[in-house]
């Protein structure tokens, strides 16, 4: 008799747990659908995307050195970025195919880069728009010009899918499903500081690091489940304190830290390492001047 009661109670308890889990996933899924359906109006000044060789070359450099190629692959043909089981399958698109759609006018491409939205205003998934929200108007136009100059490719890398656990993590703010929800979409002109090895220009270039290392550069984010937190880039003794500019150049060019450890493969040092000496010197000048943070 007691065994029967115990089994009945266990069955009820299990049923309650199953119902709670199912309810959590249902709430998370509905929340995710609302996030994906939300629209963000963009009214930035129109881009002027010249197609001259110098502009296209500038766009090629930016596409390669600001992390775009790390996600969208050489030639912008797209690739599988990662497949994290029940969390998500993230597949940056083939840009050469996307841009054949008339909806992707130059300003729409610019909005995707700096606002993380499609032509209809809905958010792109996992687009690290924090890194590019302040991208200079001329630099944005140069990237657009470069993308327009790419040879077409029929590569089909697949589709991005945010799975149930990813929806739950998004519900609790632990998965950046729609970064467009967290940036300023106010229309404005964007003008970069003069290109020079200065902290001012370094701060502009270093914005491509904020999506992973946070706005204050103290890191600590887990970008992909199962990977270590991002590094602290401030002059804290446990971070970049004690590093020299030569150390910084070496790690960005070779992926090897001053203590001989290799950078985690998730860190796109190969792409960032294609920055010019002036760009890297500027980033170092900026990071060196940050307040140390734990």
Secondary structure as UniProt FT lines:
FT   HELIX           2..37
FT   HELIX           53..65
FT   HELIX           68..72
FT   HELIX           74..76
FT   STRAND          79..83
FT   TURN            85..86
FT   STRAND          88..92
FT   HELIX           95..98
FT   TURN            99..100
FT   TURN            102..103
FT   HELIX           106..115
FT   TURN            119..120
FT   STRAND          122..123
FT   HELIX           129..131
FT   TURN            132..134
FT   HELIX           137..149
FT   STRAND          161..162
FT   HELIX           164..171
FT   TURN            172..173
FT   TURN            177..178
FT   HELIX           179..182
FT   HELIX           199..205
FT   HELIX           206..209
FT   HELIX           210..213
FT   TURN            215..216
FT   TURN            225..226
FT   TURN            237..242
FT   HELIX           245..254
FT   TURN            258..259
FT   TURN            265..266
FT   HELIX           269..272
FT   TURN            273..274
FT   HELIX           277..288
//
